[in-house]
Amino acid sequence: MKVFVKVAEAESFAEAGRQLNMSPPAITRAIYALEEQIGVRLLTRTTRSVKITEAGRRYFDDCRRILADIADAEASAAGSHANPTGTLIVTGSVMFGQMYTLPILLEYLDRYPSVTGRSLFVDRIVNIIEEGIDVAIRIGHLPDSGLSAIKVGSVKRVICGAPSYFEKHGVPQVPADLAQHRIVAPTAAWASPEWQFGEETKTSVTVRPRLLCNTNEAAITAAEQGWGLTRILSYQIGPALLEGRLQTVLSAYEEKALPIHVVHAEGRHAPAKVRTFVDLAVERLRANRLFN
């Protein structure tokens, strides 16, 4: 079963052999013996690729579940559930990761010296199964999947500016007033010239930015210096709001909040390193007043 799962995941006999430290002939013999025993073709081989059959897909799902049960039983018997070890890989967006996830990871590594940490902070959705990620911090509505997800808070897209800007240019009272203000716009994937407002009744305003920034940090800096208004996720300016360097406007017109989840793959079969990190992350993020 372990050999079959590795071959199906890697779509390669050779790669599965490297991962399992087995020779290609040994891998081939194991798969052949398994198919003979079951009486059904699990994999389709060509000279260029290995693809899983429909029957193989069903068997693959069962194999992963059974192997997880075995690993869980072995870990419990060995006591490893009480002693986190190994490498813990955590992912999330760049700014959220640096501002909020990294401090939690550092605290976790101080608690558990037998664990090595690795962060992957990128502004894209990482496939945590394919890329071998243990835990992800996700902002936004999650698609249906077999992953475990724990909600820890929410954030909104907010429009903000410096007090000095509002003293000089006034405060917009309705979204249409933005046409009279200098706009700084990040060019992130979610950014659009059509700014949406409202939860139930949606309205939109077309903005014409005077300054486009390829990073959120640059847009925030321009706003802090009083140059213009920008629209950003609320967590990204949390410290600036608390310290009074920035103020939000048009709060009555904000869109519905975006949830924050701690996501991982193994569910109740998660190893100690995952379960203990998830517990700490949930506790720390739920305690953060900027999200709750």
N, C-alpha and C positions, 0 to 999 in steps of 0.2 A: 504493500500500500504506500509506504514512504517513497519507494522508487517511482511508482506510477504518479503520485502527486507531484514530485519534483519534475518529472518529464513533462507532465501536462502544464505546469506553471512556466517552465523554461521553453516549452515547445522545441526541445532539443535533447537528444540522447547524450550528446557529448557534454553539453552544459550541465545536465543533471548528474552525469558522472563526475564532473569536476566538483560540483557542490557536495556530493556524497562521498567523494574520494573512492570512486569505483571505476573500473575500466569500462569502456563502451560495450565490449562483449558481455560483461556481467549485467549491465543495465538491460541490454537486449534480451538476455536469457530470462531475467526477472519478469519483464513485461510479457514475454511469450508464455512463460509458465502461468502467469496470472490470467491471461486471456484463455489459455487452455483449461484452466481450472473453472473459470466462470462460464466459458462457452460462448463468449461474445467478443467482438472486436472493440477495443477501447480506444485505440489510436489509429489514425491513418497516416502512413509514412510515405513521403516522396523523397526524391534526392535532395530537395531543398528545405523541406519543412516537416514538422510533425504536428498534426492537428487532432484534437479530441473529437470523438464521435458523439452522437446524441446520447447513446447508452453510456459512453465514457463520461459525459458531463454529469449525468445523474450519479454514477458511481464515484466520480471525483468529489462531489459534494458530500456524499456519505463517508468517503474515506477521510476527508478533512475533519468531519465531526468526530469520527471514531478515534482518529489519531489525537485529536485535541482532548478527548476523554481519557485516553491512555496517558498522555503527557500530564494531565491534571492529576490523575491518580498517582503517578510516579512522583511528581513534584510534592504532592501532599504527604506521601509516605516518607520522602527524603527530608521533609521540613523546609524545602526551599521557598514555600509560600510565605514563610516568616522571615526569610533572609533574601532581600532583593539583591540580585547580582546581574552582571552582563552589561551590555550597552543599551542605553535608552535613547531612542531617536524621537524628537519632538518637532512638529512643524506648525507653522502659522504664518500669517501675513508679516511683512517686514516690520512695520511700525509697532503693531500690537506685540509681536514677538520680542522686539527690543525693549519696549516699555514695560510690559506686564508679564510675558511668559518667561523671559530670561531670569528675572529675579526669583521666580518660583523654582526654576530649574536649578539655580545656584543653591537655594535653600535646600532643595531635595538632595543634591550631591553632598552637601555638608552633613546631612542626616545619614546618608547611606554611602559610606566610603567604598563599598565593593562595586558600586555602579559607576560606569563611565557615561557621560552625557554627550549627546550630539544634537545640535540644533539645525533645522533647515527652515529659515525664514525667507519666504519668497511670496510675491504677489501673484500667485496662481493657485488653482485648486490642485492639490497633490493627491494622486491615487495612493492611499496609504497601504493598500494591499500590494500593488505592483512595485512600489518603491520601498517597501520594507519599513514603513513608518510605524512606530508604536502608538503615539498619541498625536492628535491634531486639535488645534484650537480654531474653530470655524466661526466666522461671522456671516450671518445671512440665513435664509431659509434652506433647510436641508432637503435633498431629494430622498425618495424612498430607497432604502438600502438595508443590508443586513448588518450594518455597523451599530455599535452601541453609542448613544449620544445622551449627554447630561446637560441640560440648560443651566447656565450659570449667571445669566444677565442679559442685557440688551443695550444697544446703542442706536443713535439716530444720526441722520445727516443734518447738519446744522449750518446756518449762515452766521459768520462771525466777522468781527473787525475790532480794531483797537479803539480805546476811548478817545484817543487823539483824532482818529478819523471821524468819529461821530460828532465831535465838537466842531470840526471844520465843515463836514458835508451833511450833517443831519442824520437822522435814523429813519430807514425805510419803514413805513407803516403797513403796506400791503405788498405782495410779490411784484406787482406791476411797477412799483417805485424803483426796482433794481435797474431799470433802464436809465435812470438818472445817476447811477453810481458806478465807480470804477470797480471792475470785477477782475479778480485773480482766479484762474481756473486750473486745477490740476488736470493733467492729461491721462489719468489712470483709466483702467479698463471700464470702470463704471461711470466715468464722467461723460457728460453729454451737454450740448448747447441748450437742450430742452430741460429746464429744471422743473421737476414735478413737485407739487405741493398738495397737502391735504391727505387725510386718511380715508374717509368714506367718499367724499366728493372731490375728485381729482381736478386740479387745474395745472396748467403748465405755462412757463414764461421762457421765452427765448432770450438767452443772455449773449452779449457780445464782449468777451473778455478783452481787456487791454493788455493783460499779461497771461501767458500760458506757461505752466511749469511742469516739467516732466517728473517731479517728485512732490509728494505731499508736504514734505518738510520745507521745501522752497516756498510753496504757496502760503504755508503757515507763517514763515518768517516775514514774507512781504506784508501779510495782514498785521502781524505784531508791530511792524515798523510804521503802521498807519498809512500804508500806500493804497489799500483798497479792501474790498470785502471778498471772502472766499467761502466756499462750501466744502465741508469736510466731515468726516465721521467724528462724533462727539468725543470718543476716547482719545483721539489724536491730539486734542487740545485740552484735555483734562487738567493738567498742571497749570496751563496758561489761564484757564477760566478761574481756577481756585486762587491764583495769585493776582487776578485782575488785569493781566496783560491783554486779554481778549474778552469780548462780550458777545453773546449770541443775540440775534434779532429774528423777527418773524416767527417766534416760537409757536404761535397759535396756528401756523400754517404748515408745521412740520409733517413729513410723511410718517407712516407707521414705523415703529421701532424694528430694528433688525436683531434677531436673537443671537446670543453667543453660546456655543456648545463646546464641551470637551468630548471628543470623539475617539473611539478606539475600536479595534476589530474583534477581539477575542471574547467579549462578553464575560460570563462567569468563569471562563477558562483562562482569563488573562493571567500571565505570570505575575509574580510578586512585584517586579519592577514597574509594571504597568499599573496594577491596582493601587499601589502605594502612591505613585505619582498622580494618578487621577484623583485620588482622595485629597491630596494636598492642593492640587490645582483647583478643584471644585471649592474647597474651603476658602482659599485665598481670593479667588475671583468673585465668589458670592459675597465676600466681606467688603469688596471694593465699592464704595458709594457712587463711583462714577458709572457703574453698570447697573446699579440696583436702587 
